[in-house]
Amino acid sequence: AARARYGAIYGSVPPTERFYAGGATSNRGFSERDLSPSVTGVVLGNTMTVPYGGAGMIDSSLEARLKEGAIHKMPLEEVAFLDGGDVTQTPEELKITDLCWAVGAGLRLLTVVGAARVDVGYRLNRTGPDDPEPGSRWAFHIGLGEAF
């Protein structure tokens, strides 16, 4: 399975309408919404980072799904994936050569209500102090339904 998305917003838009990436249905090398522009500050003595979204987005995924058998007559699949993308303040800041890349694997149990899934993503690049989630390489996701 494969997916590619591009988005551009021109003009002023509230944070609820901006682009966010990272998480179980986007770049699985990041926690939910953490591959998005954010602000860091001190709140009640604790340092917090809050994503506020961006106006430019590239999000792509390539996934190999392999049938492995069944558990209680429900099909079981193994998944290997490659995710790449970025969200920036403006569409002009997007660089196809500077995307965040992650690889990973997962399991899908195809139930009557949808695929129950577990994914583990590993970031391949952009783990420095100025990047989203600095120093972090692993992300773990549990979900219901396919990633895309």
Disulfide bonds with the S-S distance in Angstrom:
none
